[in-house]
Amino acid sequence: MQAISSRLKQARMSNGFKSSSEFARYAGVETGTYRHHENGSRGLTVHALTKYADILDVCVCWLLTGQGNSSDKNNEHKSKSGNGHNGEDKIAFITAEFLSLNAKDKRDTLKVLVRFAHK
């Protein structure tokens, strides 16, 4: 299974950004910071993760877990509009997706969640 950093690079390239520095400039982040995110040497904050997902038009869940279709943001829109599953279904889905991850992706996901909890 790919790491978050690999999916980030895949999404960047799929969106026509040929280099990490080109995307960093477009996203308004330091080139070095983005390169560290893309090569996996620095963890992502929730803010950076959601910013990148929004710019690259991919699902945050896909960036985190690799599950689902990278371009299918319908599940996020449904949950915002109230047309998705109920809260218990969402928790069960997220739990199942998390448990299906390999150890490295679980660690990466937990790092993001810890940063989010401390904000």
Residue frames relative to the residue before (quaternion, step in Angstrom):
aa qw qx qy qz dx dy dz
M 1.0000 0.0000 0.0000 0.0000 0.00 0.00 0.00
Q 0.4990 -0.6653 0.4768 0.2847 3.55 -1.05 0.81
A 0.4479 -0.6451 0.5453 0.2930 3.52 -1.26 0.47
I 0.6913 -0.4521 0.3527 0.4397 3.56 -1.28 0.29
S 0.6499 0.5394 -0.3216 0.4281 3.58 0.90 -0.91
S 0.6547 0.5087 -0.3119 0.4640 3.59 1.00 -0.78
R 0.6561 0.4937 -0.3139 0.4767 3.58 1.01 -0.78
L 0.6038 0.5511 -0.3486 0.4585 3.56 1.10 -0.68
K 0.6640 0.4904 -0.2980 0.4794 3.58 0.92 -0.91
Q 0.6358 0.5322 -0.3251 0.4548 3.59 0.96 -0.87
A 0.6719 0.4890 -0.2987 0.4693 3.59 0.91 -0.90
R 0.6276 0.5377 -0.3364 0.4515 3.59 0.99 -0.83
M 0.6978 0.4706 -0.2733 0.4657 3.56 0.82 -1.00
S 0.6378 0.5338 -0.3218 0.4524 3.59 1.04 -0.77
N 0.7001 0.4435 -0.2560 0.4976 3.55 1.21 -0.52
G 0.6274 -0.6131 0.3092 0.3672 3.57 1.25 0.39
F 0.4993 0.6094 -0.4575 0.4124 3.58 1.22 0.24
K 0.2958 -0.8134 0.4786 0.1479 3.57 -0.30 1.28
S 0.7993 0.1617 -0.0925 0.5713 3.58 1.10 -0.56
S 0.6013 -0.5619 0.4255 0.3762 3.52 -1.24 0.46
S 0.6395 0.5263 -0.3370 0.4478 3.59 1.03 -0.70
E 0.6061 0.5447 -0.3483 0.4632 3.60 1.07 -0.69
F 0.6810 0.4696 -0.2915 0.4804 3.58 0.90 -0.90
A 0.6281 0.5464 -0.3439 0.4344 3.60 0.93 -0.84
R 0.6462 0.5076 -0.3199 0.4716 3.59 0.92 -0.87
Y 0.6593 0.5104 -0.3051 0.4600 3.58 0.92 -0.93
A 0.7154 0.4527 -0.2437 0.4733 3.58 0.97 -0.90
G 0.4295 -0.7234 0.4481 0.3024 3.58 1.23 -0.28
V 0.5501 0.5684 -0.4203 0.4445 3.58 1.07 0.74
E 0.6271 -0.5223 0.4122 0.4050 3.54 -1.25 0.41
T 0.5602 -0.6272 0.4289 0.3299 3.55 -0.97 0.90
G 0.6647 0.5154 -0.3019 0.4487 3.59 0.91 -0.91
T 0.6299 0.5352 -0.3282 0.4573 3.56 1.01 -0.81
Y 0.6854 0.4707 -0.2975 0.4692 3.55 0.83 -0.97
R 0.6294 0.5363 -0.3438 0.4450 3.61 0.93 -0.79
H 0.6406 0.5100 -0.3228 0.4747 3.58 1.01 -0.79
H 0.6342 0.5161 -0.3327 0.4698 3.59 1.01 -0.75
E 0.7153 0.4669 -0.2617 0.4494 3.56 0.86 -0.97
N 0.7253 0.3933 -0.2700 0.4963 3.61 1.03 -0.55
G 0.5397 -0.6820 0.3673 0.3297 3.57 1.29 0.10
S 0.5145 0.6616 -0.4216 0.3461 3.60 1.21 0.15
R 0.7496 0.2163 -0.1674 0.6028 3.60 1.29 -0.12
G 0.4605 -0.6914 0.4885 0.2670 3.55 -0.93 0.91
L 0.4645 -0.6748 0.5100 0.2623 3.52 -1.27 0.48
T 0.3633 -0.6670 0.5937 0.2658 3.54 -1.13 0.62
V 0.6423 -0.4980 0.3966 0.4268 3.56 -1.25 0.29
H 0.6243 0.5470 -0.3359 0.4453 3.58 1.00 -0.83
A 0.6831 0.4759 -0.2925 0.4705 3.60 0.84 -0.97
L 0.6418 0.5390 -0.3223 0.4400 3.57 0.92 -0.91
T 0.7113 0.4392 -0.2717 0.4767 3.59 0.80 -0.95
K 0.6066 0.5455 -0.3514 0.4593 3.60 1.08 -0.66
Y 0.6766 0.4820 -0.2951 0.4720 3.59 0.84 -0.96
A 0.6510 0.5186 -0.3200 0.4526 3.59 0.91 -0.88
D 0.6595 0.5090 -0.3077 0.4597 3.56 0.96 -0.85
I 0.6789 0.4864 -0.2957 0.4637 3.59 0.85 -0.96
L 0.7438 0.4056 -0.2143 0.4862 3.57 0.95 -0.92
D 0.3558 -0.7735 0.4537 0.2630 3.58 1.37 -0.02
V 0.4733 0.6179 -0.4783 0.4067 3.54 0.82 1.10
C 0.5828 -0.5771 0.4524 0.3502 3.52 -1.28 0.40
V 0.5081 -0.6441 0.4784 0.3130 3.60 -0.91 0.92
C 0.6259 0.5461 -0.3370 0.4432 3.59 1.00 -0.81
W 0.6429 0.5103 -0.3302 0.4661 3.58 0.99 -0.76
L 0.6385 0.5142 -0.3388 0.4617 3.60 0.93 -0.81
L 0.6978 0.4803 -0.2753 0.4545 3.59 0.93 -0.89
T 0.8438 0.2364 -0.0704 0.4767 3.56 0.74 -1.07
G 0.3948 -0.7059 0.4939 0.3192 3.58 1.10 -0.62
Q 0.5450 0.6217 -0.3915 0.4040 3.56 1.29 0.00
G 0.7703 0.3219 -0.2593 0.4856 3.55 -1.09 0.73
N 0.6353 -0.5108 0.4233 0.3953 3.50 -1.36 -0.20
S 0.5064 -0.6828 0.4335 0.2990 3.58 -0.76 1.01
S 0.7538 0.3816 -0.2175 0.4888 3.59 1.01 -0.68
D 0.5682 0.6032 -0.3850 0.4063 3.61 1.23 0.02
K 0.0153 -0.8149 0.5782 -0.0376 3.55 -0.16 1.31
N 0.3463 0.7761 -0.4755 0.2272 3.60 1.27 0.12
N 0.6401 0.5347 -0.3421 0.4329 3.59 0.93 -0.79
E 0.6414 0.5072 -0.3291 0.4722 3.60 1.00 -0.73
H 0.6695 0.4946 -0.3097 0.4596 3.58 0.92 -0.87
K 0.6315 0.5315 -0.3400 0.4508 3.59 0.97 -0.76
S 0.6769 0.4905 -0.3133 0.4506 3.57 0.86 -0.88
K 0.6469 0.5114 -0.3247 0.4633 3.60 1.06 -0.67
S 0.7383 0.4147 -0.2369 0.4763 3.57 0.99 -0.76
G 0.5417 -0.6462 0.3948 0.3648 3.57 1.24 -0.05
N 0.5792 0.6112 -0.3705 0.3920 3.60 1.22 0.09
G 0.5500 0.6255 -0.3896 0.3929 3.57 1.26 0.04
H 0.7541 -0.3385 0.2869 0.4841 3.54 -1.25 -0.48
N 0.5741 -0.5661 0.4391 0.3964 3.55 -1.27 0.28
G 0.7451 -0.4477 0.2729 0.4122 3.56 -1.29 0.31
E 0.6590 0.5088 -0.3167 0.4544 3.60 0.95 -0.83
D 0.6300 0.5247 -0.3280 0.4693 3.59 1.03 -0.76
K 0.6495 0.5212 -0.3155 0.4549 3.57 0.97 -0.84
I 0.6519 0.5047 -0.3133 0.4713 3.58 0.95 -0.87
A 0.6539 0.5049 -0.3155 0.4668 3.59 0.93 -0.83
F 0.6453 0.5179 -0.3157 0.4644 3.58 0.98 -0.83
I 0.6766 0.4887 -0.2937 0.4660 3.58 0.84 -0.99
T 0.6448 0.5212 -0.3190 0.4591 3.58 0.95 -0.84
A 0.6663 0.4964 -0.3020 0.4675 3.58 0.90 -0.91
E 0.6500 0.5075 -0.3178 0.4679 3.59 0.96 -0.83
F 0.6500 0.5134 -0.3188 0.4607 3.58 0.93 -0.86
L 0.6859 0.4962 -0.2905 0.4460 3.58 0.86 -0.94
S 0.6525 0.5212 -0.3197 0.4476 3.60 1.15 -0.49
L 0.5359 0.6448 -0.3951 0.3753 3.60 1.26 -0.22
N 0.4968 -0.6002 0.5144 0.3582 3.55 -1.25 0.38
A 0.7313 -0.4628 0.2754 0.4186 3.58 -1.26 0.33
K 0.6645 0.5044 -0.3188 0.4498 3.62 0.89 -0.86
D 0.6805 0.4722 -0.3017 0.4721 3.60 0.87 -0.86
K 0.5941 0.5408 -0.3669 0.4690 3.61 1.10 -0.58
R 0.6522 0.5065 -0.3119 0.4699 3.59 0.93 -0.91
D 0.6616 0.5081 -0.3092 0.4566 3.60 0.89 -0.93
T 0.6563 0.5092 -0.3033 0.4668 3.57 0.96 -0.87
L 0.6606 0.5042 -0.3082 0.4630 3.57 0.94 -0.85
K 0.6047 0.5474 -0.3582 0.4542 3.60 1.05 -0.69
V 0.6553 0.5005 -0.3102 0.4731 3.57 0.94 -0.89
L 0.6743 0.5006 -0.3007 0.4521 3.59 0.89 -0.89
V 0.6336 0.5200 -0.3342 0.4653 3.60 1.02 -0.75
R 0.6429 0.5101 -0.3269 0.4686 3.59 0.96 -0.82
F 0.6393 0.5249 -0.3174 0.4637 3.55 1.01 -0.82
A 0.6689 0.5170 -0.2994 0.4424 3.59 0.92 -0.89
H 0.7044 0.4694 -0.2553 0.4672 3.57 1.10 -0.67
K 0.5820 0.5821 -0.3770 0.4245 3.60 1.24 -0.04
